[in-house]
Amino acid sequence: MFDGRQRRVVSMWFPRLASDRVLRARPVDGPFALTLKDNNAERLYCLNPAAERLGLSRGMPFSDARAFCPDLVSRPADPRADARLLAVLRRWATRYCPWVGVEGVDGLVLDITGAAHLMGGEAGMLVDMRQRMGRAGIGLRLGLADTRGAAWALARHGEGVAAPGAPLDALGPLPVAALRLAPEAAVALQRLGLATIGALAEAPRAPLARRFGPGLMRRLDQALGDQPEPVAPAPEPPHYATRLTLPEPIGRVEDVMAGLSRLLPPLCEKLAQHEAGARAFRLTLRRVDQESREVELRLARPMRDPARIGPLFARGVAEVDAGYGIDQLRLQALGVEALPARQVTQMTERPADRLDDLITRIGTRIGLENVQRFLPADSHIPERAFLIAPAAFSRPEGPWHSPRPRPLRLFPPEPIAATGPHPPARFRWRRMGFTTGRATGPERLAPEWWLQDESWRRGLRDYWQVETAGGRRLWMFHTPQDPGWFVQGEFA
């Protein structure tokens, strides 16, 4: 009871949350499923109603599903995106009541005690929920009861409403699995002839508690209201920002940096408490004329070290027009990511830290996206054996591995006039004449048949390392299926 009113709880279940999220952006006519890798096997993760009507189910191997339903359209699942959507739905559900919690990965629980009259009563509130979710394209099943357990059971095993003070009347016909039991316990109860919650409630408690432990009776008592089960709203994420109001306006760069040095330590300490780091910081400088100037610092890696972050602001602060003076500084951490604490060693600063600081300094001048690095790629084709990625958003991967040496310089194939399967004794390339001194090879490479690459339309390539009489080492190849010779690289 709460303030003399009967406690009422709503369970909102989104049975196809993942697939509904994807189909809202890109609708599909016909059977559709999301797949997720489980123990090196692709399995169905979430399906739309059309796929379920064809007999497909969650957990089914994807290969079996495609054999059973050749028209099945599939896409990879993204549980993180699903979690973000559920967080958005949780915030949206606070329009009905302030007490909204997350129930698993696809549900919400709301304590609407004393709030239903604001929506025209319980029936009007449930209708409003269904209509809004229907317009949003998200499937919804609802359960309303006096307890959290009863509302959960009604939403997932018989969408409905339990009358106040009589949860057993609505729960009695439902299966024992509706009590949130482990599948093994539900099967064992069914073998004993206790297939429904009503039959379980009438059975002697002591033998069941000895056989199944206290958890079974606790779930039953929670559903019937004999044991409390609160609805705890999800905590709001921490806000990473600090502010400094000055008694007198300032304008010198040194004074602004001094104020920044007072804002950084408490902000970084809060980040450390949550084992987090920021990928960007925004310094807002409010002038006495009520206008503001912002200095944004983007970092190559998440950081929370004031000694390393502070000097990186110097260039941006120096470019700010202070006008008639600055009377307030506000520092905010953006792009907060997990940054677990690491063990302290004799080396207080790792070489990677210095490299990240260098990338950040260069990135403040030309943009972090323009500081790039090469990464190895899983391909034996020379043109596809590497990737170019922004250094700030990638880590060096490796080691670089190739069964044969590769040239330091690689360029598009350039034809030369030569015939025969072996390197020519003399040839001209880039208007220069060369004499072959020594040749090593061939190394045969076949095109990747699953990719359409116009540059490999000649088929197989036989690569040779050719050392010329003048000392230049060239990487040349011959195409036996469409005879021709080409130069593609040069060794150091």
C-alpha positions in Angstrom: 0.0 0.0 0.0 1.1 3.6 -0.7 -0.6 6.6 0.9 -3.7 4.5 1.4 -3.8 3.5 -2.3 -3.5 0.0 -3.8 -0.1 -0.4 -5.4 -0.3 -0.9 -9.2 2.5 -2.0 -11.5 2.6 -2.1 -15.3 5.0 -4.3 -17.2 5.8 -3.2 -20.8 7.3 -6.0 -23.0 8.7 -5.4 -26.4 8.8 -8.9 -27.9 10.5 -7.9 -31.1 12.4 -4.8 -30.0 15.5 -5.6 -32.1 13.8 -6.4 -35.3 11.3 -3.5 -34.9 14.3 -1.1 -34.5 15.8 -2.2 -37.8 12.5 -2.4 -39.7 11.5 1.1 -38.7 14.4 2.5 -40.7 14.4 0.0 -43.5 11.1 -1.9 -43.9 11.1 -5.4 -45.4 8.1 -7.1 -47.0 8.2 -10.8 -46.1 10.1 -12.8 -43.5 12.9 -11.0 -41.8 15.3 -12.0 -39.0 18.4 -10.6 -37.2 21.3 -13.0 -36.7 23.8 -13.2 -33.9 26.9 -15.4 -33.6 26.8 -17.9 -30.7 29.6 -20.4 -30.2 30.9 -19.8 -33.8 27.4 -20.4 -35.2 25.0 -17.9 -36.7 21.6 -18.1 -35.0 18.4 -16.3 -35.3 18.2 -13.5 -32.7 14.9 -11.7 -33.4 12.2 -12.3 -36.0 9.3 -10.4 -37.5 5.8 -11.9 -37.4 6.0 -13.1 -41.0 9.1 -15.2 -40.2 7.4 -16.6 -37.1 4.3 -17.6 -39.1 6.6 -19.7 -41.3 7.8 -21.8 -38.3 11.1 -20.0 -37.6 12.1 -19.4 -34.0 14.8 -17.7 -31.9 17.9 -19.7 -31.5 17.5 -21.6 -34.7 20.7 -22.1 -36.7 20.7 -19.5 -39.6 21.7 -22.2 -42.1 18.7 -24.3 -41.2 16.5 -21.2 -41.4 17.7 -20.3 -44.9 17.2 -23.9 -46.1 13.7 -23.9 -44.6 12.9 -20.4 -45.9 15.0 -19.3 -48.9 13.2 -15.9 -49.1 14.4 -15.0 -45.6 16.0 -11.5 -45.4 18.6 -11.2 -42.6 20.8 -8.6 -41.1 23.3 -8.8 -38.2 22.0 -7.9 -34.8 23.3 -5.0 -32.7 22.5 -5.5 -29.0 24.2 -2.2 -28.1 21.8 -0.3 -30.4 18.9 -2.2 -28.9 20.0 -1.2 -25.4 20.2 2.4 -26.5 16.7 2.2 -27.9 15.4 0.7 -24.6 17.0 3.6 -22.7 15.2 6.0 -25.0 11.9 4.2 -24.3 12.6 4.3 -20.6 12.9 8.1 -20.7 9.7 8.2 -22.8 7.8 6.1 -20.3 8.4 8.7 -17.5 5.5 10.6 -19.1 3.2 8.1 -17.3 5.0 8.0 -13.9 8.3 8.9 -12.4 9.2 5.3 -11.3 10.3 3.5 -14.5 12.9 0.7 -14.4 14.4 -1.6 -17.0 13.2 -5.2 -17.1 15.8 -7.4 -18.8 16.9 -6.5 -22.4 13.4 -6.0 -23.8 11.1 -4.7 -21.2 10.2 -1.9 -18.8 8.4 -1.9 -15.4 6.4 1.1 -14.2 5.0 1.8 -10.7 1.8 3.8 -11.7 0.5 4.0 -8.1 -1.5 7.2 -7.8 -0.7 8.3 -11.4 -3.3 6.5 -13.5 -6.0 9.2 -13.0 -3.8 11.6 -14.9 -4.3 9.6 -18.0 -8.0 8.9 -17.6 -7.7 5.8 -15.5 -5.8 2.5 -15.9 -7.7 1.6 -19.1 -7.0 4.9 -20.7 -3.3 4.7 -19.8 -2.9 1.2 -21.4 -4.7 2.4 -24.5 -2.5 5.4 -24.8 0.6 3.2 -24.5 -0.5 0.8 -27.2 -1.5 3.6 -29.6 1.8 5.5 -29.2 3.9 2.3 -29.7 1.8 1.3 -32.6 2.4 4.6 -34.3 6.1 4.2 -33.6 6.2 0.8 -35.2 7.2 -1.1 -32.1 5.3 -4.1 -30.9 4.1 -4.0 -27.3 2.5 -6.3 -24.8 1.2 -5.0 -21.4 0.5 -6.5 -18.0 -1.1 -4.7 -15.1 -1.3 -6.0 -11.6 -0.6 -5.3 -7.9 2.9 -6.7 -8.0 5.9 -6.6 -10.3 6.0 -10.4 -10.7 2.3 -10.6 -11.6 2.5 -7.8 -14.2 5.6 -9.5 -15.7 3.7 -12.8 -16.0 0.6 -11.2 -17.6 2.6 -9.3 -20.1 4.5 -12.3 -21.4 2.1 -15.2 -20.9 -1.4 -13.8 -21.3 -1.6 -10.0 -21.8 -4.2 -8.7 -19.4 -5.1 -6.9 -16.2 -5.3 -8.4 -12.7 -8.0 -6.9 -10.5 -6.8 -5.0 -7.4 -6.3 -7.4 -4.5 -6.8 -10.6 -6.5 -3.6 -11.4 -8.4 -4.2 -15.2 -8.1 -7.4 -15.0 -10.1 -5.5 -13.7 -13.2 -2.3 -15.7 -12.6 -3.9 -19.1 -11.8 -4.3 -20.4 -15.4 -0.8 -19.2 -16.4 2.1 -21.7 -16.7 4.7 -21.9 -13.9 7.3 -20.4 -16.3 5.5 -17.1 -15.8 7.0 -16.9 -12.3 10.4 -16.1 -13.9 11.8 -19.5 -13.1 14.7 -21.2 -14.7 13.7 -23.5 -17.6 14.9 -26.5 -15.7 12.8 -25.7 -12.7 9.7 -25.1 -14.9 10.1 -28.5 -16.6 10.6 -30.3 -13.3 7.4 -28.8 -11.9 5.5 -29.8 -15.0 6.7 -33.4 -14.6 5.3 -33.3 -11.0 1.9 -32.3 -12.4 2.2 -28.6 -11.3 1.8 -27.0 -14.7 0.0 -23.8 -13.7 0.6 -21.2 -11.0 -2.8 -22.0 -9.5 -1.8 -25.6 -9.0 1.6 -24.6 -7.5 -0.1 -22.2 -5.0 -2.3 -25.0 -3.7 0.5 -27.5 -3.3 2.3 -28.1 0.0 5.1 -25.6 0.4 7.6 -27.5 2.5 8.3 -30.4 0.1 8.7 -27.9 -2.8 11.0 -25.7 -0.8 13.2 -28.7 0.1 13.4 -29.9 -3.5 13.7 -26.6 -5.4 15.2 -24.3 -2.8 13.8 -21.0 -1.4 13.9 -19.3 -4.8 10.7 -21.0 -6.0 8.6 -19.9 -3.1 10.1 -16.4 -3.2 9.0 -16.0 -6.8 5.5 -17.2 -6.0 5.2 -14.9 -3.0 6.5 -11.9 -5.0 3.9 -12.5 -7.7 1.1 -12.9 -5.1 2.2 -9.8 -3.1 3.3 -11.7 0.0 6.9 -10.5 -0.4 7.8 -7.0 -1.5 9.6 -6.4 -4.8 10.3 -2.7 -5.4 10.5 -0.9 -8.7 13.8 0.9 -8.8 14.2 3.5 -11.5 17.4 3.4 -13.5 19.9 5.9 -12.3 20.6 8.9 -14.4 24.0 9.0 -16.0 26.6 11.2 -14.3 27.0 14.7 -15.6 30.6 15.6 -16.2 30.9 19.4 -16.1 32.4 22.1 -13.7 31.9 25.8 -13.6 33.9 28.7 -12.2 32.4 32.2 -11.8 34.9 35.0 -11.4 34.5 38.1 -9.2 36.3 40.2 -11.8 36.5 39.8 -15.6 39.7 38.4 -17.0 41.2 38.6 -20.5 44.8 37.4 -20.5 45.5 33.9 -21.8 47.5 33.1 -18.6 44.5 33.9 -16.4 42.2 31.7 -18.5 44.6 28.8 -18.3 44.9 29.4 -14.6 41.1 29.1 -14.3 41.2 26.0 -16.4 43.7 24.5 -14.1 41.2 24.8 -11.3 38.4 23.2 -13.3 40.3 20.2 -14.6 41.2 18.4 -11.4 37.6 18.0 -10.0 36.3 17.0 -13.4 39.0 14.4 -13.9 38.5 13.1 -10.4 34.8 12.5 -11.1 35.8 10.7 -14.3 38.2 8.5 -12.3 35.6 7.7 -9.8 33.5 6.2 -12.6 36.5 4.7 -14.3 35.8 6.7 -17.4 37.7 9.0 -19.8 36.7 11.7 -22.2 37.4 11.8 -25.9 36.7 15.6 -26.0 36.4 18.6 -23.7 34.5 21.8 -24.3 35.5 25.0 -22.5 32.9 27.7 -22.6 34.0 31.2 -21.9 31.2 33.7 -21.0 32.0 37.3 -21.7 30.7 40.2 -19.7 28.5 41.2 -22.8 26.7 37.9 -22.2 28.2 36.3 -25.4 30.1 33.1 -25.1 33.1 31.6 -26.9 33.8 27.9 -27.0 37.1 26.0 -27.2 36.7 22.4 -28.1 39.5 19.9 -27.6 39.3 16.5 -29.3 41.6 13.8 -28.1 43.2 10.8 -29.8 42.4 8.6 -26.8 40.1 8.8 -23.8 41.9 10.7 -21.1 41.4 12.0 -17.5 44.9 13.3 -16.6 44.8 17.0 -15.9 48.5 17.4 -16.4 48.3 16.1 -20.0 45.0 17.7 -20.9 45.6 21.3 -19.7 48.5 22.2 -22.0 46.5 21.0 -25.0 44.0 23.9 -24.5 46.7 26.6 -24.9 46.4 27.0 -28.7 42.6 27.2 -28.7 42.5 29.6 -25.7 45.0 31.9 -27.4 42.7 32.3 -30.4 39.6 33.4 -28.3 38.5 37.0 -28.4 37.9 37.9 -24.8 36.1 41.2 -25.7 35.6 43.3 -22.5 36.5 40.4 -20.3 35.5 36.9 -19.3 33.5 36.4 -16.1 32.7 32.7 -16.2 34.4 29.4 -17.3 32.5 26.2 -17.8 34.3 22.9 -18.7 32.4 19.9 -19.9 33.6 16.4 -20.8 32.2 14.9 -24.0 32.3 11.5 -25.6 32.8 9.8 -22.2 34.1 6.2 -22.5 35.1 3.5 -20.1 38.7 3.8 -19.0 39.6 1.2 -16.3 42.4 2.0 -13.9 45.8 0.5 -14.9 48.6 -0.7 -12.7 51.2 1.8 -11.9 54.8 0.9 -12.8 58.2 2.5 -12.7 57.4 4.0 -16.1 54.9 6.7 -15.3 54.3 7.5 -18.9 54.1 4.9 -21.7 55.3 5.6 -25.2 51.7 5.2 -26.4 50.7 8.1 -24.2 53.3 10.4 -25.8 52.2 9.3 -29.3 48.5 10.0 -28.4 49.5 13.4 -27.2 51.3 14.1 -30.4 48.4 13.0 -32.5 46.1 15.2 -30.5 48.4 18.2 -31.0 48.6 17.7 -34.7 44.9 17.0 -34.8 44.1 20.4 -33.3 45.7 22.0 -36.3 44.7 19.9 -39.2 41.8 17.7 -37.8 42.1 14.3 -36.1 40.6 12.6 -39.2 43.5 13.8 -41.3 46.1 12.1 -39.1 46.1 8.6 -40.6 47.9 5.2 -40.3 48.2 2.1 -42.3 46.6 -1.1 -40.9 46.9 -4.7 -42.3 43.9 -6.2 -44.1 43.0 -9.8 -44.5 43.7 -10.1 -48.3 46.5 -11.5 -50.4 45.8 -9.0 -53.2 48.6 -6.3 -52.9 46.1 -3.4 -53.4 43.9 -4.7 -50.6 46.5 -5.9 -48.1 46.3 -2.6 -46.1 43.7 -0.1 -44.9 44.1 3.6 -44.2 42.3 4.7 -41.0 42.4 7.8 -38.7 45.1 7.2 -36.1 42.9 8.7 -33.4 40.1 6.1 -33.9 42.2 3.0 -34.4 45.0 1.0 -32.8 48.1 -0.4 -34.6 47.3 -4.0 -35.5 49.7 -6.6 -36.6 52.0 -8.0 -37.0 52.2 -7.4 -40.8 52.7 -10.7 -42.3 53.3 -11.8 -45.9 54.7 -15.1 -47.2 56.9 -13.1 -49.6 58.6 -9.7 -49.4 56.5 -6.8 -50.5 57.8 -3.5 -52.0 58.0 -0.3 -50.0 56.4 1.7 -52.8 53.2 0.4 -54.4 51.5 2.0 -57.3 48.9 1.1 -60.0 50.3 -1.4 -62.6 52.2 0.3 -65.4 52.6 -1.8 -68.6 55.9 -2.4 -70.3 56.6 -3.8 -73.8 57.7 -7.4 -73.2 56.7 -11.0 -74.1 57.2 -14.4 -72.6 56.6 -15.9 -69.2 60.1 -14.9 -67.8 61.3 -11.3 -67.1 62.7 -9.6 -70.2 66.4 -9.2 -70.4 65.9 -5.5 -71.5 62.8 -3.3 -71.2 61.8 0.3 -71.0 59.8 1.8 -68.2 58.9 5.4 -67.6 61.0 6.4 -70.6 64.1 4.8 -69.1 65.9 1.7 -70.3 66.7 -1.2 -67.9 68.7 -4.4 -68.1 67.7 -7.3 -65.9 70.5 -8.4 -63.6 68.7 -11.0 -61.4 65.1 -12.1 -61.1 63.4 -14.1 -58.3 60.0 -15.7 -58.8 57.4 -16.4 -59.8 54.8 -15.9 -57.0 51.4 -16.6 -58.4 48.4 -14.7 -57.1 44.8 -15.4 -58.1 42.0 -12.8 -58.1 39.4 -12.9 -55.3 36.5 -14.3 -57.2 33.9 -13.1 -54.7 34.9 -9.4 -55.5 34.4 -7.6 -58.8 37.7 -5.8 -59.3 38.2 -4.2 -62.7 42.0 -4.0 -62.2 42.2 -7.8 -62.1 40.2 -8.5 -65.2 43.4 -10.1 -66.8 43.1 -13.0 -64.3 46.2 -14.6 -62.7 49.3 -12.7 -62.0 52.9 -14.2 -61.7 55.0 -11.7 -59.6 58.8 -11.4 -59.9 61.4 -9.5 -58.0 63.6 -8.0 -60.6 67.0 -6.4 -59.8 68.3 -4.3 -62.6 71.9 -3.7 -63.6 71.6 -0.1 -62.3 70.6 -1.3 -58.8 66.9 -0.6 -58.8 64.7 -3.4 -57.5 61.3 -3.6 -59.2 58.2 -5.7 -58.5 56.8 -6.9 -61.8 54.1 -9.3 -62.8 53.1 -11.3 -65.9 49.5 -12.2 -66.8 49.5 -15.6 -68.5 45.8 -15.7 -69.3 46.0 -12.3 -71.1 49.8 -12.1 -71.9 51.4 -8.8 -70.7 54.0 -7.4 -68.4 53.5 -4.7 -65.8 55.5 -2.9 -63.1 53.6 -2.4 -59.8 56.1 -1.6 -57.1 59.7 -0.8 -56.2 61.7 -2.1 -53.3 63.9 0.2 -51.1 
